[in-house]
Every structure is written in C-alpha cells, then in structure tokens.
C-alpha cells in the first residue's frame, strides 16, 4: 500500500493516502477493533477471556460461515476525494452514511481527473463494460529480448525484458501481479515501488512497455491531451457563468463527470468488506480499484485478524457450484488424503478440515483417522 501522508489542505493534518491524480482517502475515525467483533460474537463484556489464537479462529469461522452481525460492530469513517464518475459507483453501495460537498453552496475548485497514460486503453472486445487489459496486450506483443535471457518466473520461457542485474521476465509473467511486483525492484533498483498501490504499479508497467510501441504511445497521449483540454474548456465556461452572475446551482451543470467531489463516508466493517471485495476485484474499473486499495491500507492494520480472514476467505476465495464441486472433487481415497494433508500443512486443523470435507462431499471421518483426537 502507499505510504500514509499528511494532507496539506486540512489543518487537522489527517492521515491520508493519495490515488489517481488529485484523489485521496483520509481516515477520520474508527469505532471498534478485532476485540469488538469477538465480544459481540460471544455476547461477552470482558477482554482476554480467550487466547488470541482462539479469537482469530472465531473471526475466521464467522467470516467463512457468513455470520455478519459481529462485523457490523466496527465502523470506519473516511473523507474521500474522487472524480464524480467514480463517486457514482461508490454511492451504489447503499449501506453507508454519506455527506457530500455541495456545488450549490460553494464554488467548485479547478480539480479534474485526467487519466494516467498507463490507464488509457481501448474498449475490450469481450468485456463490454470495461477497457482492454493494456498491460497483458502489450506484454504478449513484446518480442523476445535480444540477449536470449530466460524468465526468472517461468522455467524455460524467453524473457522480453531484462533488468540491469540480469533478471529476466517473459510476457506471460508480466501479466501476473506477484511476478510483476517482484520484478519491478530488479528493474528499478530501488525500494520506492514497494509503496505503490497495485493500480499504480499496473500503470507504471504499461507506460514502460509503451516505449516499445511509439505509435500507440502517441495515440494514447493524444487522448490524454484531449481529455485535459475538455476539462479546461468546461471549467473556463463555469467560471465565466459565475462572473456573469449565474447562480452556482445552475453554473455547475456545465461541469463534466471528471470533476472531483468530496464526501464523508461512514460504514460498518461487514459492508466495507463487501465494498472492497467487489471494488478491489480485477474486473472492477481501474479508477475505483485505486480508491478501494487506498481505503484497504487503513482497514488492514486496524482489524488485522478480520482482514486476514476477509482476504483469505472472501477476497481471494472462490465459490464452487454443485457441478463444479462434483467434477473437481478427488475421487479416490489417496487423492482425498493428499488434499487433506496439503491443507493441514497450511495450518488447517480438524474442524476446518471437516468443513472442507463437507464442501467437497468427502467423508469427515477421514480427518479423525489421519489425525486422531487427543
């Protein structure tokens, strides 16, 4: 996540994280923590009645089984600045309390979104509501590196980029978030990139790859310039209307969706996790993903056990249909045992392993046979 910074526009020096060109998320207040979730689940009044390990296990159980009410005992309040077209996506999550900056009462400052060059792309031919994955597209079209170096991340694959220290990466690995994140430290030779949001890293790599496709870079730069020009023209008209005495509530009508707005946004943790799961997903719009990533940087350290459960079981988890479960379920006892042993090595214990058995339609007594109860 990006570094926490101090906001020069607010005298209270709120901690905030920037995203996009003028956006930020500031944390105003938090009510509750992991202990609040555990307390609500146990209907208890005291802390320390259980061990930290058992508290984490309880929070994980609540998350896996969608027992959501205890998570509603924690609330976060943010101050956000984002383009209007992103605010319209955020407001669809009707589970938050919102109070927005009013352009009827106040003049709109000269702040408009212009996309980073690496965030501009053509319409996707498959995903009708989204843009082309420009990084994947460019990475697949890159020619093999002249040195013939191999990829660090895929055995035998020929590198398309080679860092100064000799580390290579192939086009397929460039499409992988983890490989790309590791390779950037070799490529740049510094630690600055460790503070980037995933979306910032994505845009960086697109811009790096565009150096190999000058005609496309020029085309995208032209799009960027036209968006900036349209913003400046609209704002000039807005200012002229105000100077002519037109009411603010009327003059604002000429401003585009790229205008930045601000609001206070208060939401409980259950619904915040739902928002983050949807808006941090790779299929969400790039700009709203950047907002969600910035918000997540405040949530994770304040409810670490709940975040771990959310990230593992919801954000990075998946759902299997009945047909998928039947096809993917290991059929013979040896394969089923291998599945259980693999999960046991990852920290799964009897209760959790029996849940897995129920999910996959395997016999639960296999767990007791492999790890007899003490």
C-alpha positions, -999 to +999 in steps of 0.1 A: +000+000+000+011+036-005+027+055+024+005+073+048+010+111+042-002+143+058-028+163+040-016+199+034-052+210+026-066+203+061-053+220+093-060+189+114-033+170+095-053+140+087-035+108+077-044+101+041-035+081+011-034+095-024-048+078-055-052+089-092-040+125-099-060+145-072-078+119-052-072+109-016-088+089+012-084+102+048-093+082+079-114+103+102-124+079+129-127+042+138-151+026+163-141-009+174-114-034+165-110-072+163-119-075+200-152-058+193-161-085+168-152-113+192-170-096+221-202-093+200-200-129+188-196-142+224-220-117+239-193-110+264-183-079+283-147-087+291-115-088+271-089-116+275-114-143+281-099-163+253-065-166+237-055-145+207-053-177+187-089-187+196-101-152+188-085-154+153-101-188+148-135-174+158-132-144+135-122-168+107-152-190+114-176-161+114-162-149+080-163-183+064-199-190+075-212-155+068-221-147+104-220-110+095-236-092+125-204-092+147-185-074+119-212-046+120-200-037+155-169-020+139-173+012+119-149+033+098-154+070+088-135+083+058-131+116+040-127+109+003-120+130-028-127+112-061-140+120-097-177+123-099-180+093-122-163+072-095-185+087-068-215+074-087-201+039-085-194+042-048-228+056-039-244+025-053-233+008-021-263+020-002-251+008+032-230+038+041-239+072+055-227+100+032-224+138+033-211+154+001-196+187-009-223+210-023-217+229-055-249+248-048-233+265-017-196+265-027-177+272-059-160+241-075-122+242-074-102+237-105-096+199-100-104+175-127-094+139-134-070+133-163-061+096-167-025+084-164-011+074-197-009+038-184-046+037-175-059+046-210-070+017-232-094+008-259-128-009-253-124-046-246-140-068-273-151-094-247-159-073-216-185-048-230-184-027-199-147-024-195-114-015-212-088-037-227-062-051-204-034-030-219-006-045-199-015-080-210-020-069-246+014-051-248+033-079-229+021-106-253+032-085-283+067-078-270+094-095-290+119-118-272+149-100-257+179-098-279+201-113-252+182-146-252+179-144-214+153-166-197+125-157-174+130-159-136+093-168-131+087-194-157+112-221-163+125-221-199+105-191-210+124-165-230+125-130-214+110-100-231+126-076-205+159-079-187+168-058-157+202-042-151+211-070-127+204-096-154+170-108-141+146-115-170+108-117-172+086-131-200+054-116-213+032-142-195+049-134-162+044-096-168+006-103-167+010-119-132+006-094-103+031-111-080+058-117-106+054-081-118+057-067-083+089-087-076+104-078-110+100-041-105+126-040-077+151-056-102+140-032-130+142+000-110+169-010-085+152+009-056+126+005-029+103+033-039+079+009-058+072-010-026+048+018-015+028+017-048-008+007-049-013-023-073-031+001-098-001+025-097+022-004-104+000-015-133+000+020-149+038+021-145+044-011-164+020-001-192+040+031-196+073+012-196+060-012-223+046+016-244+082+027-250+084-003-273+053+008-292+058+046-300+028+049-323+004+036-296+020+058-270+015+088-293-022+078-298-028+075-260-010+107-253-033+125-277-064+110-259-049+122-226-044+157-240-079+159-254-094+150-220-073+177-203-084+202-229-121+194-225-118+198-187-101+232-191-127+244-215-156+233-193-141+249-163-135+282-182-172+282-191-182+276-155-161+305-143-175+328-170-210+319-159-202+327-123-187+360-133-218+368-153-239+364-121-254+330-129-264+310-098-239+284-087-266+257-088-271+264-125-235+271-135-223+237-121-244+220-148-217+225-174-190+207-154-181+172-166-180+139-147-143+142-144-148+169-117-136+159-083-160+158-054-155+151-017-176+135+010-176+119+044-184+082+042-192+061+073-198+024+070-197-007+092-170-033+086-192-060+072-205-037+044-170-022+040-156-057+033-184-063+007-174-030-010-137-039-010-143-074-023-162-060-053-142-029-060-107-044-055-115-072-079-095-073-111-127-068-131-136-035-114-129-003-131-093+008-127-101+041-110-124+026-084-099-001-077-074+026-069-098+041-044-106+007-028-068-001-025-062+032-007-091+025+017-078-010+024-045+004+036-063+019+066-085-012+073-059-039+074-038-026+103-068-017+125-086-051+123-057-074+114-075-107+123-107-097+105-086-085+075-067-118+073-100-138+074-116-115+048-086-116+024-081-153+026-117-165+026-135-138+007-113-115-014-090-144-026-115-172-020-140-185-045-174-202-048-180-236-064-213-246-079-227-281-074-215-292-108-180-277-103-177-294-069-187-328-083-162-326-111-133-312-091-138-335-060-109-361-057-125-395-063-101-420-047-091-421-011-054-415-019-061-382-037-085-371-010-059-378+017-034-358-003-058-328-004-063-330+034-025-334+041-018-304+019-043-282+038-030-295+071+005-283+062-010-249+055-023-247+091-058-263+087-068-283+118-095-308+123-126-286+125-116-267+094-106-298+075-140-313+082-156-282+067-135-289+036-148-325+036-184-312+037-177-287+009-163-314-014-186-342-004-158-363+013-162-384+044-154-364+076-141-394+095-111-393+072-098-364+093-101-383+126-083-413+110-054-391+098-052-370+130-069-389+158-084-367+185-064-364+217 
